[in-house]
Amino acid sequence: MTKRKITREEALAKFQAAKEKKQECLTLLEKSMKETYKERTGKDAEKFFAL
């Protein structure tokens, strides 16, 4: 079993894909959390924070 070194371009492409997926997930999470907050309190959420 040999390990193949990945090129800089491949590493950057992989990193960029992960970054885009994270942004999509954060968008969905924000939407769902704001909807839940609105249902629970009746007020609009002003802020959203996630690591």
C-alpha positions in Angstrom: 0.0 0.0 0.0 1.6 3.2 -1.1 0.7 6.7 -0.1 0.3 9.2 -2.9 1.1 12.8 -2.3 -1.7 15.2 -3.3 -0.8 18.2 -5.3 -1.4 21.8 -4.1 -4.3 22.2 -6.5 -6.0 19.0 -5.3 -5.6 20.1 -1.7 -7.0 23.5 -2.4 -10.0 22.0 -4.3 -10.7 19.7 -1.4 -10.5 22.5 1.1 -12.7 24.8 -1.0 -15.4 22.0 -1.3 -15.4 21.5 2.4 -15.7 25.2 3.0 -18.7 25.5 0.6 -20.4 22.5 2.3 -19.9 24.0 5.7 -21.4 27.3 4.5 -24.5 25.5 3.1 -24.9 23.6 6.4 -24.6 26.8 8.4 -27.2 28.4 6.3 -29.7 25.6 6.8 -28.9 25.5 10.6 -29.5 29.3 10.9 -32.8 29.1 9.1 -34.1 26.2 11.2 -32.9 27.8 14.5 -34.5 31.1 13.6 -37.8 29.4 12.7 -37.7 27.4 16.0 -37.0 30.5 18.0 -39.9 32.4 16.3 -42.3 29.5 17.0 -41.2 29.3 20.6 -41.1 33.0 21.5 -43.1 34.8 18.8 -40.1 37.2 18.2 -37.7 37.3 15.4 -34.1 36.3 16.2 -31.7 39.2 15.7 -28.4 37.2 16.0 -27.1 33.8 15.1 -23.8 32.3 16.3 -22.3 28.9 15.5 -18.7 27.7 15.5 
